[in-house]
Amino acid sequence: MANPEEKIAQLAPSWIWNIHRCLATDIAINFAAEQVDPATRIQLMASTLETTASAYRMLAEGATNAAKIIAKSSAKE
């Protein structure tokens, strides 16, 4: 049976790549970006990056919480 560290190592890649962007929205944003002035294009790009960063922060927070739960659980054994 795998220890907690091995379990986390096995699951980590799925946590890292768990954010799936929507191709339809990406295409729509890219199309819209081509149709607007440069200032608006920059705002659209910034908004997209901020959204992605927020999603990764939440994944990191969830991974931290999971690690704490596993550590606490394995300490009891």
PDB file of N, CA, C and O in Angstrom:
ATOM      1  N   MET A   1       0.842  -1.188   0.000  1.00  0.00           N
ATOM      2  CA  MET A   1       0.000   0.000   0.000  1.00  0.00           C
ATOM      3  C   MET A   1       0.882   1.244   0.000  1.00  0.00           C
ATOM      4  O   MET A   1       1.880   1.303   0.717  1.00  0.00           O
ATOM      5  N   ALA A   2       0.514   2.224  -0.797  1.00  0.00           N
ATOM      6  CA  ALA A   2       1.302   3.450  -0.920  1.00  0.00           C
ATOM      7  C   ALA A   2       1.154   4.317   0.325  1.00  0.00           C
ATOM      8  O   ALA A   2       0.076   4.402   0.913  1.00  0.00           O
ATOM      9  N   ASN A   3       2.245   4.952   0.713  1.00  0.00           N
ATOM     10  CA  ASN A   3       2.174   5.878   1.843  1.00  0.00           C
ATOM     11  C   ASN A   3       1.579   7.205   1.362  1.00  0.00           C
ATOM     12  O   ASN A   3       1.430   7.400   0.156  1.00  0.00           O
ATOM     13  N   PRO A   4       1.235   8.128   2.280  1.00  0.00           N
ATOM     14  CA  PRO A   4       0.590   9.384   1.877  1.00  0.00           C
ATOM     15  C   PRO A   4       1.397  10.184   0.856  1.00  0.00           C
ATOM     16  O   PRO A   4       0.823  10.778  -0.057  1.00  0.00           O
ATOM     17  N   GLU A   5       2.729  10.205   1.004  1.00  0.00           N
ATOM     18  CA  GLU A   5       3.551  10.961   0.072  1.00  0.00           C
ATOM     19  C   GLU A   5       3.462  10.381  -1.342  1.00  0.00           C
ATOM     20  O   GLU A   5       3.407  11.121  -2.325  1.00  0.00           O
ATOM     21  N   GLU A   6       3.447   9.053  -1.431  1.00  0.00           N
ATOM     22  CA  GLU A   6       3.337   8.406  -2.740  1.00  0.00           C
ATOM     23  C   GLU A   6       1.965   8.652  -3.362  1.00  0.00           C
ATOM     24  O   GLU A   6       1.850   8.844  -4.572  1.00  0.00           O
ATOM     25  N   LYS A   7       0.923   8.646  -2.523  1.00  0.00           N
ATOM     26  CA  LYS A   7      -0.430   8.917  -3.022  1.00  0.00           C
ATOM     27  C   LYS A   7      -0.515  10.338  -3.586  1.00  0.00           C
ATOM     28  O   LYS A   7      -1.078  10.561  -4.658  1.00  0.00           O
ATOM     29  N   ILE A   8       0.052  11.287  -2.849  1.00  0.00           N
ATOM     30  CA  ILE A   8       0.033  12.680  -3.311  1.00  0.00           C
ATOM     31  C   ILE A   8       0.816  12.807  -4.608  1.00  0.00           C
ATOM     32  O   ILE A   8       0.375  13.486  -5.535  1.00  0.00           O
ATOM     33  N   ALA A   9       1.978  12.158  -4.681  1.00  0.00           N
ATOM     34  CA  ALA A   9       2.790  12.211  -5.899  1.00  0.00           C
ATOM     35  C   ALA A   9       2.038  11.635  -7.096  1.00  0.00           C
ATOM     36  O   ALA A   9       2.182  12.122  -8.217  1.00  0.00           O
ATOM     37  N   GLN A  10       1.239  10.598  -6.857  1.00  0.00           N
ATOM     38  CA  GLN A  10       0.457  10.003  -7.940  1.00  0.00           C
ATOM     39  C   GLN A  10      -0.677  10.923  -8.400  1.00  0.00           C
ATOM     40  O   GLN A  10      -0.996  10.972  -9.588  1.00  0.00           O
ATOM     41  N   LEU A  11      -1.276  11.643  -7.466  1.00  0.00           N
ATOM     42  CA  LEU A  11      -2.413  12.509  -7.791  1.00  0.00           C
ATOM     43  C   LEU A  11      -2.001  13.892  -8.281  1.00  0.00           C
ATOM     44  O   LEU A  11      -2.771  14.551  -8.980  1.00  0.00           O
ATOM     45  N   ALA A  12      -0.815  14.337  -7.932  1.00  0.00           N
ATOM     46  CA  ALA A  12      -0.390  15.706  -8.237  1.00  0.00           C
ATOM     47  C   ALA A  12      -0.536  16.090  -9.708  1.00  0.00           C
ATOM     48  O   ALA A  12      -1.037  17.177  -9.995  1.00  0.00           O
ATOM     49  N   PRO A  13      -0.118  15.242 -10.655  1.00  0.00           N
ATOM     50  CA  PRO A  13      -0.278  15.661 -12.056  1.00  0.00           C
ATOM     51  C   PRO A  13      -1.710  15.977 -12.438  1.00  0.00           C
ATOM     52  O   PRO A  13      -1.947  16.909 -13.206  1.00  0.00           O
ATOM     53  N   SER A  14      -2.672  15.224 -11.919  1.00  0.00           N
ATOM     54  CA  SER A  14      -4.069  15.517 -12.261  1.00  0.00           C
ATOM     55  C   SER A  14      -4.530  16.819 -11.624  1.00  0.00           C
ATOM     56  O   SER A  14      -5.384  17.510 -12.180  1.00  0.00           O
ATOM     57  N   TRP A  15      -3.968  17.169 -10.446  1.00  0.00           N
ATOM     58  CA  TRP A  15      -4.311  18.450  -9.832  1.00  0.00           C
ATOM     59  C   TRP A  15      -3.724  19.599 -10.640  1.00  0.00           C
ATOM     60  O   TRP A  15      -4.380  20.621 -10.843  1.00  0.00           O
ATOM     61  N   ILE A  16      -2.502  19.433 -11.093  1.00  0.00           N
ATOM     62  CA  ILE A  16      -1.832  20.498 -11.836  1.00  0.00           C
ATOM     63  C   ILE A  16      -2.550  20.778 -13.150  1.00  0.00           C
ATOM     64  O   ILE A  16      -2.757  21.936 -13.512  1.00  0.00           O
ATOM     65  N   TRP A  17      -2.930  19.725 -13.862  1.00  0.00           N
ATOM     66  CA  TRP A  17      -3.528  19.900 -15.188  1.00  0.00           C
ATOM     67  C   TRP A  17      -5.043  19.844 -15.144  1.00  0.00           C
ATOM     68  O   TRP A  17      -5.677  19.611 -16.172  1.00  0.00           O
ATOM     69  N   ASN A  18      -5.631  20.050 -13.990  1.00  0.00           N
ATOM     70  CA  ASN A  18      -7.062  19.911 -13.820  1.00  0.00           C
ATOM     71  C   ASN A  18      -7.865  21.074 -14.406  1.00  0.00           C
ATOM     72  O   ASN A  18      -9.083  20.967 -14.545  1.00  0.00           O
ATOM     73  N   ILE A  19      -7.218  22.156 -14.742  1.00  0.00           N
ATOM     74  CA  ILE A  19      -7.948  23.299 -15.306  1.00  0.00           C
ATOM     75  C   ILE A  19      -8.046  23.108 -16.813  1.00  0.00           C
ATOM     76  O   ILE A  19      -7.043  23.125 -17.525  1.00  0.00           O
ATOM     77  N   HIS A  20      -9.264  22.928 -17.276  1.00  0.00           N
ATOM     78  CA  HIS A  20      -9.484  22.758 -18.704  1.00  0.00           C
ATOM     79  C   HIS A  20     -10.183  24.004 -19.222  1.00  0.00           C
ATOM     80  O   HIS A  20     -11.319  24.304 -18.856  1.00  0.00           O
ATOM     81  N   ARG A  21      -9.495  24.697 -20.055  1.00  0.00           N
ATOM     82  CA  ARG A  21     -10.092  25.900 -20.622  1.00  0.00           C
ATOM     83  C   ARG A  21     -11.077  25.504 -21.701  1.00  0.00           C
ATOM     84  O   ARG A  21     -10.937  24.455 -22.330  1.00  0.00           O
ATOM     85  N   CYS A  22     -12.045  26.324 -21.905  1.00  0.00           N
ATOM     86  CA  CYS A  22     -13.076  26.053 -22.895  1.00  0.00           C
ATOM     87  C   CYS A  22     -12.638  26.604 -24.250  1.00  0.00           C
ATOM     88  O   CYS A  22     -12.427  27.808 -24.401  1.00  0.00           O
ATOM     89  N   LEU A  23     -12.506  25.721 -25.223  1.00  0.00           N
ATOM     90  CA  LEU A  23     -12.077  26.131 -26.550  1.00  0.00           C
ATOM     91  C   LEU A  23     -13.048  27.143 -27.155  1.00  0.00           C
ATOM     92  O   LEU A  23     -12.626  28.090 -27.820  1.00  0.00           O
ATOM     93  N   ALA A  24     -14.339  26.946 -26.928  1.00  0.00           N
ATOM     94  CA  ALA A  24     -15.333  27.864 -27.489  1.00  0.00           C
ATOM     95  C   ALA A  24     -15.151  29.275 -26.950  1.00  0.00           C
ATOM     96  O   ALA A  24     -15.201  30.241 -27.712  1.00  0.00           O
ATOM     97  N   THR A  25     -14.940  29.402 -25.652  1.00  0.00           N
ATOM     98  CA  THR A  25     -14.774  30.743 -25.085  1.00  0.00           C
ATOM     99  C   THR A  25     -13.440  31.337 -25.485  1.00  0.00           C
ATOM    100  O   THR A  25     -13.349  32.538 -25.739  1.00  0.00           O
ATOM    101  N   ASP A  26     -12.401  30.515 -25.547  1.00  0.00           N
ATOM    102  CA  ASP A  26     -11.103  31.022 -25.980  1.00  0.00           C
ATOM    103  C   ASP A  26     -11.173  31.568 -27.401  1.00  0.00           C
ATOM    104  O   ASP A  26     -10.610  32.619 -27.705  1.00  0.00           O
ATOM    105  N   ILE A  27     -11.880  30.830 -28.275  1.00  0.00           N
ATOM    106  CA  ILE A  27     -12.035  31.294 -29.653  1.00  0.00           C
ATOM    107  C   ILE A  27     -12.832  32.593 -29.674  1.00  0.00           C
ATOM    108  O   ILE A  27     -12.479  33.525 -30.397  1.00  0.00           O
ATOM    109  N   ALA A  28     -13.903  32.661 -28.889  1.00  0.00           N
ATOM    110  CA  ALA A  28     -14.726  33.876 -28.846  1.00  0.00           C
ATOM    111  C   ALA A  28     -13.914  35.064 -28.343  1.00  0.00           C
ATOM    112  O   ALA A  28     -14.004  36.161 -28.896  1.00  0.00           O
ATOM    113  N   ILE A  29     -13.120  34.847 -27.295  1.00  0.00           N
ATOM    114  CA  ILE A  29     -12.302  35.941 -26.762  1.00  0.00           C
ATOM    115  C   ILE A  29     -11.255  36.362 -27.787  1.00  0.00           C
ATOM    116  O   ILE A  29     -11.024  37.554 -27.992  1.00  0.00           O
ATOM    117  N   ASN A  30     -10.619  35.375 -28.434  1.00  0.00           N
ATOM    118  CA  ASN A  30      -9.619  35.710 -29.448  1.00  0.00           C
ATOM    119  C   ASN A  30     -10.246  36.468 -30.608  1.00  0.00           C
ATOM    120  O   ASN A  30      -9.659  37.423 -31.118  1.00  0.00           O
ATOM    121  N   PHE A  31     -11.443  36.046 -31.029  1.00  0.00           N
ATOM    122  CA  PHE A  31     -12.138  36.751 -32.105  1.00  0.00           C
ATOM    123  C   PHE A  31     -12.479  38.167 -31.672  1.00  0.00           C
ATOM    124  O   PHE A  31     -12.252  39.120 -32.416  1.00  0.00           O
ATOM    125  N   ALA A  32     -13.024  38.306 -30.465  1.00  0.00           N
ATOM    126  CA  ALA A  32     -13.386  39.629 -29.963  1.00  0.00           C
ATOM    127  C   ALA A  32     -12.147  40.510 -29.843  1.00  0.00           C
ATOM    128  O   ALA A  32     -12.194  41.707 -30.125  1.00  0.00           O
ATOM    129  N   ALA A  33     -11.045  39.908 -29.422  1.00  0.00           N
ATOM    130  CA  ALA A  33      -9.808  40.680 -29.249  1.00  0.00           C
ATOM    131  C   ALA A  33      -9.324  41.248 -30.573  1.00  0.00           C
ATOM    132  O   ALA A  33      -8.742  42.332 -30.614  1.00  0.00           O
ATOM    133  N   GLU A  34      -9.564  40.520 -31.650  1.00  0.00           N
ATOM    134  CA  GLU A  34      -9.145  41.003 -32.966  1.00  0.00           C
ATOM    135  C   GLU A  34     -10.029  42.155 -33.446  1.00  0.00           C
ATOM    136  O   GLU A  34      -9.614  42.944 -34.295  1.00  0.00           O
ATOM    137  N   GLN A  35     -11.238  42.254 -32.908  1.00  0.00           N
ATOM    138  CA  GLN A  35     -12.207  43.241 -33.388  1.00  0.00           C
ATOM    139  C   GLN A  35     -12.186  44.550 -32.596  1.00  0.00           C
ATOM    140  O   GLN A  35     -12.860  45.509 -32.969  1.00  0.00           O
ATOM    141  N   VAL A  36     -11.420  44.592 -31.512  1.00  0.00           N
ATOM    142  CA  VAL A  36     -11.462  45.766 -30.649  1.00  0.00           C
ATOM    143  C   VAL A  36     -10.131  46.507 -30.666  1.00  0.00           C
ATOM    144  O   VAL A  36      -9.141  46.053 -31.241  1.00  0.00           O
ATOM    145  N   ASP A  37     -10.148  47.643 -30.027  1.00  0.00           N
ATOM    146  CA  ASP A  37      -8.936  48.460 -29.969  1.00  0.00           C
ATOM    147  C   ASP A  37      -7.896  47.796 -29.050  1.00  0.00           C
ATOM    148  O   ASP A  37      -8.251  46.949 -28.232  1.00  0.00           O
ATOM    149  N   PRO A  38      -6.624  48.174 -29.180  1.00  0.00           N
ATOM    150  CA  PRO A  38      -5.557  47.547 -28.394  1.00  0.00           C
ATOM    151  C   PRO A  38      -5.763  47.627 -26.879  1.00  0.00           C
ATOM    152  O   PRO A  38      -5.420  46.683 -26.167  1.00  0.00           O
ATOM    153  N   ALA A  39      -6.308  48.720 -26.379  1.00  0.00           N
ATOM    154  CA  ALA A  39      -6.512  48.862 -24.934  1.00  0.00           C
ATOM    155  C   ALA A  39      -7.512  47.817 -24.420  1.00  0.00           C
ATOM    156  O   ALA A  39      -7.303  47.215 -23.367  1.00  0.00           O
ATOM    157  N   THR A  40      -8.592  47.612 -25.170  1.00  0.00           N
ATOM    158  CA  THR A  40      -9.589  46.618 -24.790  1.00  0.00           C
ATOM    159  C   THR A  40      -9.005  45.211 -24.916  1.00  0.00           C
ATOM    160  O   THR A  40      -9.279  44.347 -24.082  1.00  0.00           O
ATOM    161  N   ARG A  41      -8.212  44.982 -25.945  1.00  0.00           N
ATOM    162  CA  ARG A  41      -7.554  43.683 -26.127  1.00  0.00           C
ATOM    163  C   ARG A  41      -6.676  43.358 -24.924  1.00  0.00           C
ATOM    164  O   ARG A  41      -6.671  42.224 -24.447  1.00  0.00           O
ATOM    165  N   ILE A  42      -5.942  44.339 -24.436  1.00  0.00           N
ATOM    166  CA  ILE A  42      -5.080  44.140 -23.271  1.00  0.00           C
ATOM    167  C   ILE A  42      -5.929  43.817 -22.043  1.00  0.00           C
ATOM    168  O   ILE A  42      -5.557  42.956 -21.245  1.00  0.00           O
ATOM    169  N   GLN A  43      -7.063  44.498 -21.885  1.00  0.00           N
ATOM    170  CA  GLN A  43      -7.955  44.212 -20.758  1.00  0.00           C
ATOM    171  C   GLN A  43      -8.512  42.797 -20.836  1.00  0.00           C
ATOM    172  O   GLN A  43      -8.611  42.118 -19.814  1.00  0.00           O
ATOM    173  N   LEU A  44      -8.879  42.341 -22.033  1.00  0.00           N
ATOM    174  CA  LEU A  44      -9.381  40.972 -22.206  1.00  0.00           C
ATOM    175  C   LEU A  44      -8.300  39.951 -21.845  1.00  0.00           C
ATOM    176  O   LEU A  44      -8.577  38.966 -21.160  1.00  0.00           O
ATOM    177  N   MET A  45      -7.087  40.182 -22.299  1.00  0.00           N
ATOM    178  CA  MET A  45      -5.987  39.268 -21.985  1.00  0.00           C
ATOM    179  C   MET A  45      -5.710  39.253 -20.494  1.00  0.00           C
ATOM    180  O   MET A  45      -5.499  38.186 -19.916  1.00  0.00           O
ATOM    181  N   ALA A  46      -5.707  40.405 -19.867  1.00  0.00           N
ATOM    182  CA  ALA A  46      -5.459  40.490 -18.425  1.00  0.00           C
ATOM    183  C   ALA A  46      -6.547  39.764 -17.647  1.00  0.00           C
ATOM    184  O   ALA A  46      -6.259  39.051 -16.686  1.00  0.00           O
ATOM    185  N   SER A  47      -7.787  39.943 -18.059  1.00  0.00           N
ATOM    186  CA  SER A  47      -8.901  39.270 -17.384  1.00  0.00           C
ATOM    187  C   SER A  47      -8.771  37.754 -17.500  1.00  0.00           C
ATOM    188  O   SER A  47      -8.996  37.036 -16.526  1.00  0.00           O
ATOM    189  N   THR A  48      -8.417  37.273 -18.665  1.00  0.00           N
ATOM    190  CA  THR A  48      -8.232  35.832 -18.872  1.00  0.00           C
ATOM    191  C   THR A  48      -7.110  35.304 -17.986  1.00  0.00           C
ATOM    192  O   THR A  48      -7.261  34.251 -17.366  1.00  0.00           O
ATOM    193  N   LEU A  49      -5.994  36.013 -17.917  1.00  0.00           N
ATOM    194  CA  LEU A  49      -4.873  35.584 -17.082  1.00  0.00           C
ATOM    195  C   LEU A  49      -5.231  35.621 -15.601  1.00  0.00           C
ATOM    196  O   LEU A  49      -4.846  34.727 -14.848  1.00  0.00           O
ATOM    197  N   GLU A  50      -5.965  36.647 -15.178  1.00  0.00           N
ATOM    198  CA  GLU A  50      -6.370  36.745 -13.774  1.00  0.00           C
ATOM    199  C   GLU A  50      -7.312  35.597 -13.400  1.00  0.00           C
ATOM    200  O   GLU A  50      -7.220  35.044 -12.304  1.00  0.00           O
ATOM    201  N   THR A  51      -8.206  35.247 -14.306  1.00  0.00           N
ATOM    202  CA  THR A  51      -9.125  34.137 -14.049  1.00  0.00           C
ATOM    203  C   THR A  51      -8.359  32.826 -13.908  1.00  0.00           C
ATOM    204  O   THR A  51      -8.625  32.042 -12.997  1.00  0.00           O
ATOM    205  N   THR A  52      -7.413  32.590 -14.807  1.00  0.00           N
ATOM    206  CA  THR A  52      -6.598  31.379 -14.739  1.00  0.00           C
ATOM    207  C   THR A  52      -5.783  31.350 -13.450  1.00  0.00           C
ATOM    208  O   THR A  52      -5.688  30.308 -12.802  1.00  0.00           O
ATOM    209  N   ALA A  53      -5.199  32.479 -13.076  1.00  0.00           N
ATOM    210  CA  ALA A  53      -4.416  32.547 -11.841  1.00  0.00           C
ATOM    211  C   ALA A  53      -5.289  32.249 -10.622  1.00  0.00           C
ATOM    212  O   ALA A  53      -4.854  31.555  -9.703  1.00  0.00           O
ATOM    213  N   SER A  54      -6.508  32.764 -10.610  1.00  0.00           N
ATOM    214  CA  SER A  54      -7.425  32.491  -9.497  1.00  0.00           C
ATOM    215  C   SER A  54      -7.743  31.004  -9.401  1.00  0.00           C
ATOM    216  O   SER A  54      -7.787  30.439  -8.309  1.00  0.00           O
ATOM    217  N   ALA A  55      -7.961  30.388 -10.532  1.00  0.00           N
ATOM    218  CA  ALA A  55      -8.264  28.953 -10.535  1.00  0.00           C
ATOM    219  C   ALA A  55      -7.077  28.160  -9.989  1.00  0.00           C
ATOM    220  O   ALA A  55      -7.268  27.233  -9.202  1.00  0.00           O
ATOM    221  N   TYR A  56      -5.861  28.510 -10.394  1.00  0.00           N
ATOM    222  CA  TYR A  56      -4.676  27.810  -9.885  1.00  0.00           C
ATOM    223  C   TYR A  56      -4.478  28.061  -8.389  1.00  0.00           C
ATOM    224  O   TYR A  56      -4.048  27.164  -7.664  1.00  0.00           O
ATOM    225  N   ARG A  57      -4.788  29.271  -7.924  1.00  0.00           N
ATOM    226  CA  ARG A  57      -4.697  29.538  -6.475  1.00  0.00           C
ATOM    227  C   ARG A  57      -5.651  28.635  -5.702  1.00  0.00           C
ATOM    228  O   ARG A  57      -5.286  28.088  -4.662  1.00  0.00           O
ATOM    229  N   MET A  58      -6.865  28.479  -6.207  1.00  0.00           N
ATOM    230  CA  MET A  58      -7.839  27.629  -5.536  1.00  0.00           C
ATOM    231  C   MET A  58      -7.394  26.166  -5.556  1.00  0.00           C
ATOM    232  O   MET A  58      -7.578  25.453  -4.569  1.00  0.00           O
ATOM    233  N   LEU A  59      -6.815  25.713  -6.659  1.00  0.00           N
ATOM    234  CA  LEU A  59      -6.291  24.344  -6.710  1.00  0.00           C
ATOM    235  C   LEU A  59      -5.169  24.167  -5.703  1.00  0.00           C
ATOM    236  O   LEU A  59      -5.085  23.131  -5.043  1.00  0.00           O
ATOM    237  N   ALA A  60      -4.301  25.172  -5.577  1.00  0.00           N
ATOM    238  CA  ALA A  60      -3.206  25.093  -4.610  1.00  0.00           C
ATOM    239  C   ALA A  60      -3.749  25.042  -3.192  1.00  0.00           C
ATOM    240  O   ALA A  60      -3.257  24.279  -2.361  1.00  0.00           O
ATOM    241  N   GLU A  61      -4.756  25.846  -2.916  1.00  0.00           N
ATOM    242  CA  GLU A  61      -5.365  25.844  -1.584  1.00  0.00           C
ATOM    243  C   GLU A  61      -5.991  24.475  -1.281  1.00  0.00           C
ATOM    244  O   GLU A  61      -5.853  23.955  -0.174  1.00  0.00           O
ATOM    245  N   GLY A  62      -6.668  23.910  -2.255  1.00  0.00           N
ATOM    246  CA  GLY A  62      -7.264  22.594  -2.076  1.00  0.00           C
ATOM    247  C   GLY A  62      -6.206  21.519  -1.855  1.00  0.00           C
ATOM    248  O   GLY A  62      -6.386  20.631  -1.022  1.00  0.00           O
ATOM    249  N   ALA A  63      -5.105  21.596  -2.596  1.00  0.00           N
ATOM    250  CA  ALA A  63      -4.018  20.629  -2.426  1.00  0.00           C
ATOM    251  C   ALA A  63      -3.385  20.771  -1.046  1.00  0.00           C
ATOM    252  O   ALA A  63      -3.039  19.773  -0.415  1.00  0.00           O
ATOM    253  N   THR A  64      -3.234  22.004  -0.579  1.00  0.00           N
ATOM    254  CA  THR A  64      -2.687  22.239   0.759  1.00  0.00           C
ATOM    255  C   THR A  64      -3.598  21.630   1.822  1.00  0.00           C
ATOM    256  O   THR A  64      -3.130  20.967   2.747  1.00  0.00           O
ATOM    257  N   ASN A  65      -4.899  21.861   1.681  1.00  0.00           N
ATOM    258  CA  ASN A  65      -5.856  21.289   2.630  1.00  0.00           C
ATOM    259  C   ASN A  65      -5.833  19.767   2.592  1.00  0.00           C
ATOM    260  O   ASN A  65      -5.891  19.118   3.636  1.00  0.00           O
ATOM    261  N   ALA A  66      -5.749  19.196   1.397  1.00  0.00           N
ATOM    262  CA  ALA A  66      -5.694  17.739   1.276  1.00  0.00           C
ATOM    263  C   ALA A  66      -4.439  17.192   1.947  1.00  0.00           C
ATOM    264  O   ALA A  66      -4.489  16.167   2.627  1.00  0.00           O
ATOM    265  N   ALA A  67      -3.317  17.877   1.755  1.00  0.00           N
ATOM    266  CA  ALA A  67      -2.061  17.437   2.380  1.00  0.00           C
ATOM    267  C   ALA A  67      -2.171  17.478   3.905  1.00  0.00           C
ATOM    268  O   ALA A  67      -1.685  16.579   4.591  1.00  0.00           O
ATOM    269  N   LYS A  68      -2.812  18.524   4.431  1.00  0.00           N
ATOM    270  CA  LYS A  68      -2.997  18.625   5.886  1.00  0.00           C
ATOM    271  C   LYS A  68      -3.873  17.485   6.409  1.00  0.00           C
ATOM    272  O   LYS A  68      -3.590  16.907   7.459  1.00  0.00           O
ATOM    273  N   ILE A  69      -4.923  17.172   5.679  1.00  0.00           N
ATOM    274  CA  ILE A  69      -5.830  16.094   6.084  1.00  0.00           C
ATOM    275  C   ILE A  69      -5.089  14.767   6.069  1.00  0.00           C
ATOM    276  O   ILE A  69      -5.210  13.974   7.003  1.00  0.00           O
ATOM    277  N   ILE A  70      -4.323  14.524   5.015  1.00  0.00           N
ATOM    278  CA  ILE A  70      -3.570  13.272   4.918  1.00  0.00           C
ATOM    279  C   ILE A  70      -2.518  13.196   6.021  1.00  0.00           C
ATOM    280  O   ILE A  70      -2.336  12.147   6.640  1.00  0.00           O
ATOM    281  N   ALA A  71      -1.831  14.301   6.264  1.00  0.00           N
ATOM    282  CA  ALA A  71      -0.804  14.310   7.320  1.00  0.00           C
ATOM    283  C   ALA A  71      -1.442  14.041   8.672  1.00  0.00           C
ATOM    284  O   ALA A  71      -0.917  13.263   9.469  1.00  0.00           O
ATOM    285  N   LYS A  72      -2.578  14.687   8.933  1.00  0.00           N
ATOM    286  CA  LYS A  72      -3.270  14.504  10.212  1.00  0.00           C
ATOM    287  C   LYS A  72      -3.756  13.069  10.353  1.00  0.00           C
ATOM    288  O   LYS A  72      -3.661  12.476  11.427  1.00  0.00           O
ATOM    289  N   SER A  73      -4.274  12.517   9.269  1.00  0.00           N
ATOM    290  CA  SER A  73      -4.772  11.155   9.282  1.00  0.00           C
ATOM    291  C   SER A  73      -3.644  10.149   9.478  1.00  0.00           C
ATOM    292  O   SER A  73      -3.796   9.187  10.231  1.00  0.00           O
ATOM    293  N   SER A  74      -2.519  10.362   8.811  1.00  0.00           N
ATOM    294  CA  SER A  74      -1.405   9.413   8.935  1.00  0.00           C
ATOM    295  C   SER A  74      -0.708   9.529  10.279  1.00  0.00           C
ATOM    296  O   SER A  74      -0.078   8.571  10.726  1.00  0.00           O
ATOM    297  N   ALA A  75      -0.805  10.685  10.937  1.00  0.00           N
ATOM    298  CA  ALA A  75      -0.201  10.858  12.261  1.00  0.00           C
ATOM    299  C   ALA A  75      -0.954  10.040  13.306  1.00  0.00           C
ATOM    300  O   ALA A  75      -0.369   9.628  14.307  1.00  0.00           O
ATOM    301  N   LYS A  76      -2.245   9.802  13.082  1.00  0.00           N
ATOM    302  CA  LYS A  76      -3.068   9.040  14.021  1.00  0.00           C
ATOM    303  C   LYS A  76      -2.748   7.556  13.959  1.00  0.00           C
ATOM    304  O   LYS A  76      -2.961   6.824  14.926  1.00  0.00           O
ATOM    305  N   GLU A  77      -2.231   7.114  12.807  1.00  0.00           N
ATOM    306  CA  GLU A  77      -1.966   5.673  12.627  1.00  0.00           C
ATOM    307  C   GLU A  77      -0.693   5.231  13.264  1.00  0.00           C
ATOM    308  O   GLU A  77      -0.344   4.053  13.194  1.00  0.00           O
TER     309      GLU A  77
END
